[in-house]
């Protein structure tokens, strides 16, 4: 029976690239995002079907435990197993700490951090019964080094590092690995909106003098989800082109 991967926040960007790569690797795919509108004008499900994989879209606010519980139950019933969980869903609400409203901080924590707990717990329980599984979470260089204007985002991504190492220790004896990847500056529609001066300042910090791609993030996730990474757990792999050395 083919393995199944659940990727949160997978309608576009890094999440979509990961979904396509894991489908290429042979996984059936459970796509997730917060609304069906996120999948409009989006052929990701069709592309996965063209690879001969099974795919379903699950609409769920991953910051809400009850919605996650219902979604995980449906995925398990549909596919029979959940063999790989990729915690990718995340948002930014940037601002300097001195001017950041409490609500702005709390929202980012709920979406970026609480969602990871929700899914790690619910999917982890299934993996424990299976005595196998891969849990891969998207951290960030902001969580490793901090970033001005992102105290909320940086806090959540740093938390994911600690959560990953804890879960690796708790679930390792059941044949489950837990790892994180920490992307640096990745080429997305958001970076395309930066001015040339802003882009040049960022590129000056990167040893390779270019942005990363979503496919490069997906490639490392693919390795962590593979049999080749069966003895890799509790690790945080920075994918930043040599941003901080």
Secondary structure, DSSP 8 states (H G I E B T S, - for coil): ---EEEETT-SSHHHHHHHHHHHHTT-EEEEEES-GGGGTT--HHHHHHHTT--EEEEE--TT-HHHHHHHHHHHHHHHS---EEEE-------B-GGG--HHHHHHHHIIIIIHHHHHHHHHHHHHHHHT-EEEEEE--HHHHH--TTBHHHHHHHHHHHHHHHHHHHHHGGGTEEEEEEEE-SB--HHHHTS-HHHHHHHHHT-TTSS-B-HHHHHHHHHHHTSGGGTT--S-EEEESSSS--
